[in-house]
Amino acid sequence: MKKNAFYLFVLFFLFTSCNQEEIQSVNPAIEVVQTDPLTKEQINNEINQSIKNSGSFSWAKSSDHLVWSALFQGNKIASVGFGNSSKDFDRTQSPDNQKIQDEILAVIQKYEGKDQDRILITSDPFLNQVDVIIEKQETVIALRKLKSLRYLEPADYRYFEVEAQVNGGAAKSSGSSGCGFSTATISSADYVSVSPNAKAPWAFKNHNITSAWNYSTGAGVTVGLIDTGVSPEQTLLGSSFNTGASSGRTISKYGVYVDSTWPWSTETDGSADLCGHGTKMASVLAAPRNNSGLPVGVAYNASLITYRAASNVVLDGYHEQNGVKTAFTELANNTQVKIISMSMGHVFSVGKIEDAVKYAYSKGKLIFSAGGTSTSFTNFVGVIFPAWMPEVQAVTGVKEGTSNQKCDVCHSGQEIDFTFQMERASGSSVPVLSYYNGQADYVGGSSVATAATAGIAALVWSKNLSWTREQVLNKMRQSATYYSNVNSEYGYGNINVLQAVQ
């Protein structure tokens, strides 16, 4: 009996020793060829060269060294998407998501040599996505070998900030950030008066929106707006949201943007617009029709849910990209919301935002996003992210009386779905409410075109509340300039809104 026990002990020792060797060989030593990170300028040069050569840039198609360099130059914060396939982004549809996440974190712990609480920043409750700290190039190489890894991206590499430094601060101008608090006296040539005493922008008349109001005003539809928030000083987008011909609706305001350089910070800076852009988008979408003598919105009886998700329209930092991701997932889970509008973006894909857009789309939301507005150093870029995604309706602005002549600062391309007239020969754009109460302003670019088109969708859906997203989209397409021969640069073109609601 003792001899048998000895043999069993020897066999057990040999078996466990083999298993330990197998476990150790799962993550073998990683060979690093380039040990020094690229500079920020070198990283941007590679990104720009890719966009110029192929029309796009992707971290997934980049070298391990470039990805690690951008991580190193971006506070060492990484966004990791995981799953059993490229389409496995939804935790509720992924029963083994926790197991896969634990495997991902185990690999990071092994190569970083740190406990999980020093690695994991956040784990998304709805998406198969985590934010982590990665310092070593070996970790990047090891993770990118895993079949369960959907993407590994720098989460705080600030492309536009670097471009600003290289180009003398151009990216920080109000024109490129989309911010501004100006006011203007609206020329009588740029609006038509509608009862009781509101100004309908010239572009509304060109799209037959004013005539469409005889059939639909947006009642019964809720639109989610992801932007920089709404001005607390503009009462027409607050306490006076229901006045005049606008009634029976609500406006709700949320803030999910964290104004901090520290990745573990979670305290948001509120729902108030500190940029001015979001206020203008909310105005063109759903400003009330009353006797204030100010511009009215497209869907003046639609309800509005606004999110302050970023500080400006350029989604260039960790907390801005996180804010947009959160806004999309929360609006996706809000059963009252039918339409989501976002006039912000980036020149290349952001995995966590892409996941969130797909999540919202899977919940039946109709999503509109801006095709892009040029800055002095991104005028070589075509349609921007996320507008180029198939789940998104991309919108750009065109000149008055045209459907295939983009505005002076607007982008175009094969991903564009609809256009909106927003630039006059005089140089005027679209009248909207100002940041300040009782005042007005003008706004242009693909931003206003997107918010206005989201308002048009609200009119169509309001007329047909039982319709699906696809039915609403088909009606919009059938009522547009290029149906059914889609233009290669401008999609279906301008929408005849009167035809769309009849």
Secondary structure per residue as TSV (DSSP state, phi and psi in degrees):
chain	resnum	aa	ss	phi	psi
A	1	M	-	360.0	-40.1
A	2	K	H	-67.0	-38.4
A	3	K	H	-64.2	-41.9
A	4	N	H	-62.5	-40.8
A	5	A	H	-63.0	-37.5
A	6	F	H	-64.4	-44.9
A	7	Y	H	-60.5	-42.0
A	8	L	H	-62.0	-39.4
A	9	F	H	-63.7	-43.1
A	10	V	H	-62.4	-45.0
A	11	L	H	-61.9	-41.3
A	12	F	H	-63.4	-41.3
A	13	F	H	-63.7	-45.3
A	14	L	H	-63.6	-41.0
A	15	F	H	-64.0	-47.2
A	16	T	H	-68.9	-34.0
A	17	S	H	-63.8	-42.9
A	18	C	H	-61.1	-43.7
A	19	N	H	-62.7	-39.8
A	20	Q	H	-64.1	-39.0
A	21	E	H	-63.8	-39.2
A	22	E	H	-64.4	-42.9
A	23	I	H	-62.5	-42.7
A	24	Q	H	-66.1	-28.7
A	25	S	H	-83.4	-6.6
A	26	V	H	-62.1	-41.1
A	27	N	S	-118.8	79.3
A	28	P	-	-68.6	170.9
A	29	A	-	-58.2	137.0
A	30	I	-	-99.8	130.4
A	31	E	-	-89.5	123.9
A	32	V	-	-104.6	121.0
A	33	V	S	-85.8	-50.8
A	34	Q	-	-104.6	117.8
A	35	T	-	-96.7	-20.1
A	36	D	S	-97.7	136.0
A	37	P	-	-73.5	153.8
A	38	L	-	-69.0	155.5
A	39	T	-	-75.6	166.0
A	40	K	H	-61.1	-40.7
A	41	E	H	-64.9	-39.0
A	42	Q	H	-64.7	-39.1
A	43	I	H	-62.8	-47.9
A	44	N	H	-62.6	-36.5
A	45	N	H	-61.8	-40.4
A	46	E	H	-67.2	-40.0
A	47	I	H	-62.9	-48.6
A	48	N	H	-64.5	-38.3
A	49	Q	H	-64.8	-38.8
A	50	S	H	-63.7	-43.1
A	51	I	H	-65.3	-41.3
A	52	K	H	-68.1	-36.4
A	53	N	H	-81.3	-40.2
A	54	S	H	-117.9	-8.5
A	55	G	S	89.7	-3.0
A	56	S	-	-157.8	167.1
A	57	F	-	-135.6	142.1
A	58	S	-	-140.8	131.4
A	59	W	G	-63.0	-33.2
A	60	A	G	-63.0	-28.6
A	61	K	G	-95.8	5.7
A	62	S	S	-94.0	161.7
A	63	S	-	-70.2	158.6
A	64	D	H	-57.3	-38.7
A	65	H	H	-67.6	-39.6
A	66	L	H	-65.6	-43.8
A	67	V	H	-61.7	-46.3
A	68	W	H	-64.6	-39.6
A	69	S	H	-59.7	-43.6
A	70	A	H	-67.8	-33.8
A	71	L	H	-63.4	-47.4
A	72	F	H	-60.4	-39.9
A	73	Q	T	-85.6	-0.3
A	74	G	T	-122.9	46.2
A	75	N	T	63.2	16.1
A	76	K	T	62.9	24.3
A	77	I	E	-96.9	129.3
A	78	A	E	-120.5	143.7
A	79	S	E	-104.7	125.3
A	80	V	E	-119.9	123.0
A	81	G	E	-106.0	136.2
A	82	F	E	-135.9	169.2
A	83	G	-	157.3	176.9
A	84	N	S	-81.0	-13.7
A	85	S	S	-157.1	174.7
A	86	S	T	-65.1	-20.0
A	87	K	T	-97.6	3.0
A	88	D	-	-89.7	73.8
A	89	F	-	-106.8	-17.6
A	90	D	B	-98.4	117.2
A	91	R	G	-59.5	-36.7
A	92	T	G	-67.5	-19.7
A	93	Q	G	-103.7	10.0
A	94	S	-	-129.3	86.7
A	95	P	T	-61.2	-26.2
A	96	D	T	-104.8	27.4
A	97	N	H	-61.6	-38.5
A	98	Q	H	-67.6	-38.2
A	99	K	H	-62.6	-45.5
A	100	I	H	-65.6	-41.1
A	101	Q	H	-60.7	-42.9
A	102	D	H	-62.7	-37.6
A	103	E	H	-65.3	-41.0
A	104	I	H	-61.3	-47.6
A	105	L	H	-66.5	-32.5
A	106	A	H	-64.8	-39.7
A	107	V	H	-64.6	-43.1
A	108	I	H	-62.6	-44.7
A	109	Q	H	-59.3	-41.5
A	110	K	H	-61.6	-48.5
A	111	Y	H	-83.7	-27.6
A	112	E	H	-84.3	-24.5
A	113	G	T	70.0	34.4
A	114	K	-	-131.4	156.4
A	115	D	-	-70.9	159.6
A	116	Q	G	-61.1	-35.9
A	117	D	G	-69.2	-12.4
A	118	R	G	-99.4	0.8
A	119	I	T	-113.6	-48.4
A	120	L	E	-81.5	122.3
A	121	I	E	-89.5	-52.5
A	122	T	E	-155.5	149.8
A	123	S	E	-120.4	119.8
A	124	D	-	-67.6	134.0
A	125	P	S	-74.5	-17.9
A	126	F	S	-114.8	-24.8
A	127	L	B	-113.0	153.0
A	128	N	S	-79.5	75.6
A	129	Q	E	-154.7	138.1
A	130	V	E	-134.3	154.6
A	131	D	E	-110.4	132.8
A	132	V	E	-138.9	166.4
A	133	I	E	-100.0	124.7
A	134	I	-	-131.2	123.9
A	135	E	-	-107.4	-29.6
A	136	K	-	-100.9	140.4
A	137	Q	H	-65.1	-30.5
A	138	E	H	-60.2	-36.5
A	139	T	H	-64.7	-42.9
A	140	V	H	-60.5	-46.3
A	141	I	H	-63.3	-44.0
A	142	A	H	-64.6	-44.4
A	143	L	H	-63.1	-40.0
A	144	R	T	-72.8	-7.5
A	145	K	T	-87.4	-13.5
A	146	L	-	-76.4	136.2
A	147	K	T	-69.4	-24.9
A	148	S	T	-84.0	-1.1
A	149	L	E	-89.5	120.5
A	150	R	E	-87.1	-39.5
A	151	Y	E	-160.8	154.5
A	152	L	E	-135.8	114.8
A	153	E	E	-132.5	148.4
A	154	P	E	-63.0	129.4
A	155	A	S	-99.7	-7.4
A	156	D	S	-141.4	26.9
A	157	Y	-	-82.3	123.0
A	158	R	-	-101.4	85.3
A	159	Y	H	-56.5	-49.3
A	160	F	H	-67.8	-33.7
A	161	E	H	-64.0	-39.4
A	162	V	H	-67.6	-43.1
A	163	E	H	-60.3	-35.8
A	164	A	H	-63.1	-41.4
A	165	Q	H	-66.5	-40.5
A	166	V	H	-71.6	-35.3
A	167	N	T	-103.0	24.1
A	168	G	T	71.9	31.4
A	169	G	S	87.5	12.6
A	170	A	G	-60.8	-34.4
A	171	A	G	-70.1	-17.3
A	172	K	G	-91.9	0.2
A	173	S	S	-69.8	154.6
A	174	S	H	-63.2	-28.8
A	175	G	H	-66.5	-39.6
A	176	S	H	-81.2	-30.4
A	177	S	H	-82.4	-16.1
A	178	G	-	83.0	0.3
A	179	C	-	-89.3	155.3
A	180	G	-	169.1	145.9
A	181	F	-	-123.2	24.9
A	182	S	-	-72.6	162.4
A	183	T	-	-128.4	162.9
A	184	A	B	-152.2	152.9
A	185	T	-	-85.8	121.5
A	186	I	-	-76.6	124.1
A	187	S	-	-64.3	141.5
A	188	S	G	-62.6	-19.5
A	189	A	G	-78.0	-11.7
A	190	D	G	-103.9	12.8
A	191	Y	E	-156.0	164.0
A	192	V	E	-120.1	142.5
A	193	S	E	-80.2	136.5
A	194	V	E	-129.8	151.7
A	195	S	T	-64.9	150.7
A	196	P	T	-79.5	-30.7
A	197	N	T	-171.5	63.4
A	198	A	E	-119.4	160.5
A	199	K	E	-105.5	116.5
A	200	A	E	-92.9	117.0
A	201	P	E	-54.4	149.1
A	202	W	H	-52.4	-36.3
A	203	A	H	-64.3	-31.4
A	204	F	H	-63.7	-43.2
A	205	K	H	-64.6	-39.7
A	206	N	H	-63.8	-29.3
A	207	H	T	-96.8	8.3
A	208	N	T	60.1	31.0
A	209	I	H	-71.2	-42.0
A	210	T	H	-61.9	-35.3
A	211	S	H	-74.1	-33.3
A	212	A	H	-65.7	-24.3
A	213	W	T	-63.4	-17.0
A	214	N	T	-69.5	-15.8
A	215	Y	T	-114.9	-28.7
A	216	S	-	-157.4	141.9
A	217	T	-	-127.4	6.4
A	218	G	-	95.0	0.8
A	219	A	T	-59.5	138.9
A	220	G	T	87.1	-2.5
A	221	V	-	-113.8	138.1
A	222	T	E	-112.8	128.6
A	223	V	E	-112.2	134.5
A	224	G	E	-97.2	129.3
A	225	L	E	-115.2	116.9
A	226	I	E	-101.5	115.1
A	227	D	E	-161.9	-144.0
A	228	T	B	-99.3	11.3
A	229	G	-	101.1	-172.4
A	230	V	B	-129.5	139.6
A	231	S	-	-60.0	130.2
A	232	P	T	-73.3	-12.6
A	233	E	T	-87.7	-15.9
A	234	Q	-	-91.2	97.0
A	235	T	G	-68.2	-24.0
A	236	L	G	-68.6	-14.8
A	237	L	G	-113.0	31.4
A	238	G	T	-150.7	-112.5
A	239	S	T	-66.7	-22.8
A	240	S	T	-106.7	24.8
A	241	F	S	-62.8	-34.7
A	242	N	S	-104.6	88.8
A	243	T	-	-144.7	155.4
A	244	G	T	64.0	-127.9
A	245	A	T	-81.8	-3.4
A	246	S	-	-96.3	122.7
A	247	S	-	-156.8	163.0
A	248	G	S	67.3	26.5
A	249	R	-	-132.0	175.1
A	250	T	-	-134.4	155.8
A	251	I	E	-127.3	126.9
A	252	S	E	-121.9	140.8
A	253	K	E	-126.5	131.0
A	254	Y	E	-129.0	152.2
A	255	G	E	-124.4	122.6
A	256	V	-	-125.2	9.0
A	257	Y	-	-91.6	130.6
A	258	V	-	-103.3	114.7
A	259	D	-	-89.4	80.6
A	260	S	-	-156.3	149.0
A	261	T	S	-87.4	-9.1
A	262	W	-	-89.6	118.8
A	263	P	T	-64.1	-26.2
A	264	W	T	-82.1	-5.9
A	265	S	-	-66.2	141.3
A	266	T	-	-128.3	-5.6
A	267	E	-	-81.5	119.7
A	268	T	-	-81.1	164.5
A	269	D	-	-98.0	18.0
A	270	G	-	95.6	-176.2
A	271	S	S	-96.4	-7.5
A	272	A	B	-72.3	139.0
A	273	D	-	-72.1	121.3
A	274	L	S	-111.8	17.5
A	275	C	S	-126.2	-41.9
A	276	G	S	105.8	-21.2
A	277	H	H	-68.8	-48.2
A	278	G	H	-61.1	-36.0
A	279	T	H	-60.8	-43.0
A	280	K	H	-68.1	-36.9
A	281	M	H	-68.0	-41.3
A	282	A	H	-62.3	-36.0
A	283	S	H	-64.9	-52.8
A	284	V	H	-66.7	-24.2
A	285	L	H	-79.3	-45.8
A	286	A	H	-151.3	22.7
A	287	A	-	-58.2	145.0
A	288	P	-	-69.2	155.4
A	289	R	-	-101.9	102.1
A	290	N	S	-142.8	-161.9
A	291	N	S	-101.3	25.7
A	292	S	S	-80.2	-11.1
A	293	G	S	72.9	25.0
A	294	L	S	-119.8	165.5
A	295	P	B	-61.0	140.9
A	296	V	-	-100.1	157.4
A	297	G	-	-91.9	164.5
A	298	V	T	-59.3	-52.6
A	299	A	T	-107.6	75.7
A	300	Y	T	-75.1	-0.6
A	301	N	T	-119.3	10.1
A	302	A	S	-83.0	151.4
A	303	S	E	-82.7	154.9
A	304	L	E	-134.6	134.2
A	305	I	E	-120.4	115.5
A	306	T	E	-107.2	145.5
A	307	Y	E	-124.9	123.7
A	308	R	E	-83.5	103.5
A	309	A	-	-109.8	-15.2
A	310	A	-	-154.3	166.5
A	311	S	S	-82.8	-25.6
A	312	N	S	-154.8	-170.8
A	313	V	S	-82.2	-10.3
A	314	V	B	-95.1	108.5
A	315	L	-	-82.8	78.2
A	316	D	-	-112.3	1.8
A	317	G	S	-132.9	168.8
A	318	Y	H	-57.2	-51.2
A	319	H	H	-72.9	-28.4
A	320	E	H	-68.7	-45.7
A	321	Q	H	-66.5	-36.4
A	322	N	H	-65.9	-40.8
A	323	G	H	-61.8	-43.6
A	324	V	H	-65.6	-41.8
A	325	K	H	-58.4	-46.4
A	326	T	H	-63.5	-43.1
A	327	A	H	-60.7	-43.4
A	328	F	H	-63.7	-43.8
A	329	T	H	-69.5	-37.4
A	330	E	H	-68.8	-41.1
A	331	L	H	-67.3	-33.9
A	332	A	H	-61.5	-38.5
A	333	N	T	-85.7	-2.7
A	334	N	-	-90.4	109.7
A	335	T	T	-69.2	-15.1
A	336	Q	T	-77.7	-23.7
A	337	V	E	-81.6	128.9
A	338	K	E	-107.4	-31.1
A	339	I	E	-129.0	141.6
A	340	I	E	-125.4	131.1
A	341	S	E	-121.6	131.9
A	342	M	E	-140.3	118.3
A	343	S	-	-104.3	50.3
A	344	M	-	-138.8	168.5
A	345	G	B	175.4	-165.5
A	346	H	B	-145.6	163.1
A	347	V	S	-83.2	-12.8
A	348	F	S	-140.6	166.4
A	349	S	-	-67.6	144.9
A	350	V	-	-119.1	113.7
A	351	G	H	-54.8	-44.6
A	352	K	H	-67.0	-35.4
A	353	I	H	-71.4	-39.4
A	354	E	H	-59.1	-43.3
A	355	D	H	-60.0	-44.4
A	356	A	H	-66.7	-37.7
A	357	V	H	-63.4	-44.9
A	358	K	H	-63.3	-37.0
A	359	Y	H	-63.3	-45.5
A	360	A	H	-64.4	-40.4
A	361	Y	H	-63.1	-38.6
A	362	S	H	-65.6	-18.8
A	363	K	T	-93.3	8.7
A	364	G	T	88.3	11.1
A	365	K	-	-77.6	144.6
A	366	L	E	-96.5	115.9
A	367	I	E	-111.7	131.3
A	368	F	E	-119.6	139.0
A	369	S	E	-143.6	150.7
A	370	A	E	-71.9	135.8
A	371	G	-	-70.8	-19.3
A	372	G	-	128.1	142.7
A	373	T	B	-125.7	127.7
A	374	S	-	-67.8	150.5
A	375	T	-	-121.2	174.3
A	376	S	T	-62.9	-21.7
A	377	F	T	-117.4	6.0
A	378	T	-	-124.5	21.9
A	379	N	T	-73.8	-4.6
A	380	F	T	-89.4	-3.0
A	381	V	-	-87.4	141.4
A	382	G	-	-85.2	-138.0
A	383	V	S	-65.8	134.9
A	384	I	-	-91.8	171.7
A	385	F	B	-85.9	141.2
A	386	P	T	-93.2	11.5
A	387	A	T	-59.2	-27.8
A	388	W	T	-76.3	-10.5
A	389	M	S	-66.8	144.2
A	390	P	T	-65.1	-21.6
A	391	E	T	-78.9	-7.1
A	392	V	S	-116.6	142.8
A	393	Q	E	-91.3	112.5
A	394	A	E	-87.3	135.2
A	395	V	E	-127.7	140.6
A	396	T	E	-133.8	165.0
A	397	G	E	-96.8	143.6
A	398	V	E	-127.2	168.0
A	399	K	E	-78.3	154.2
A	400	E	T	-55.3	134.8
A	401	G	T	77.9	7.7
A	402	T	-	-129.2	165.4
A	403	S	S	-131.7	3.2
A	404	N	S	-141.3	26.2
A	405	Q	S	-127.2	100.1
A	406	K	B	-66.0	154.5
A	407	C	-	-62.4	164.0
A	408	D	T	-59.9	-24.8
A	409	V	T	-117.7	8.4
A	410	C	B	-91.7	152.3
A	411	H	-	-95.4	156.9
A	412	S	-	-140.1	170.8
A	413	G	-	161.8	174.4
A	414	Q	T	-65.9	-16.8
A	415	E	T	-84.0	-9.7
A	416	I	E	-65.9	136.5
A	417	D	E	-104.9	-41.5
A	418	F	E	-139.9	159.1
A	419	T	E	-125.9	160.9
A	420	F	E	-142.6	132.1
A	421	Q	E	-73.0	118.5
A	422	M	E	-141.0	6.1
A	423	E	E	-132.5	122.9
A	424	R	-	-92.1	163.1
A	425	A	T	-61.4	-29.5
A	426	S	T	-71.9	-13.4
A	427	G	S	98.4	-9.2
A	428	S	-	-68.2	146.7
A	429	S	-	-108.6	-141.4
A	430	V	E	-101.7	127.0
A	431	P	E	-67.3	137.1
A	432	V	E	-145.0	174.7
A	433	L	E	-69.5	146.2
A	434	S	-	-83.0	170.2
A	435	Y	S	-61.5	-29.1
A	436	Y	S	-100.0	143.2
A	437	N	T	-60.7	137.5
A	438	G	T	77.0	9.3
A	439	Q	-	-128.4	162.4
A	440	A	E	-125.4	173.0
A	441	D	E	-160.0	179.6
A	442	Y	E	-115.2	151.6
A	443	V	E	-145.5	144.6
A	444	G	-	-133.8	-158.1
A	445	G	H	77.2	-177.1
A	446	S	H	-70.4	-16.4
A	447	S	H	-60.9	-55.9
A	448	V	H	-66.5	-32.5
A	449	A	H	-62.2	-38.3
A	450	T	H	-69.4	-49.6
A	451	A	H	-62.7	-38.8
A	452	A	H	-65.3	-39.3
A	453	T	H	-69.7	-34.2
A	454	A	H	-63.1	-37.4
A	455	G	H	-64.8	-38.8
A	456	I	H	-61.0	-43.2
A	457	A	H	-59.8	-37.2
A	458	A	H	-64.2	-38.0
A	459	L	H	-63.7	-43.9
A	460	V	H	-65.1	-44.1
A	461	W	H	-70.0	-35.1
A	462	S	H	-62.5	-37.1
A	463	K	H	-69.0	-24.9
A	464	N	T	-137.0	71.6
A	465	L	T	-63.7	-21.9
A	466	S	T	-86.5	-4.7
A	467	W	-	-71.6	158.3
A	468	T	-	-90.0	170.0
A	469	R	H	-55.8	-43.1
A	470	E	H	-65.6	-36.8
A	471	Q	H	-66.5	-40.8
A	472	V	H	-63.3	-46.2
A	473	L	H	-61.4	-43.8
A	474	N	H	-61.5	-39.4
A	475	K	H	-66.0	-40.2
A	476	M	H	-63.8	-42.2
A	477	R	H	-65.3	-44.0
A	478	Q	H	-65.3	-20.3
A	479	S	T	-99.2	9.5
A	480	A	B	-105.3	166.6
A	481	T	T	-55.8	-46.3
A	482	Y	T	-103.2	19.0
A	483	Y	T	-74.2	129.6
A	484	S	T	-108.4	15.2
A	485	N	S	-101.4	92.7
A	486	V	-	-64.5	134.0
A	487	N	B	-73.5	140.4
A	488	S	T	-67.3	-19.9
A	489	E	T	-116.7	-19.6
A	490	Y	T	-129.8	16.9
A	491	G	B	58.0	-130.1
A	492	Y	T	-84.9	-8.4
A	493	G	-	81.3	-152.3
A	494	N	B	-75.3	143.0
A	495	I	B	-96.4	130.3
A	496	N	-	-85.6	99.3
A	497	V	H	-69.8	-33.6
A	498	L	H	-58.5	-45.6
A	499	Q	H	-64.7	-34.8
A	500	A	H	-69.5	-24.6
A	501	V	H	-104.1	-0.5
A	502	Q	-	-90.5	360.0
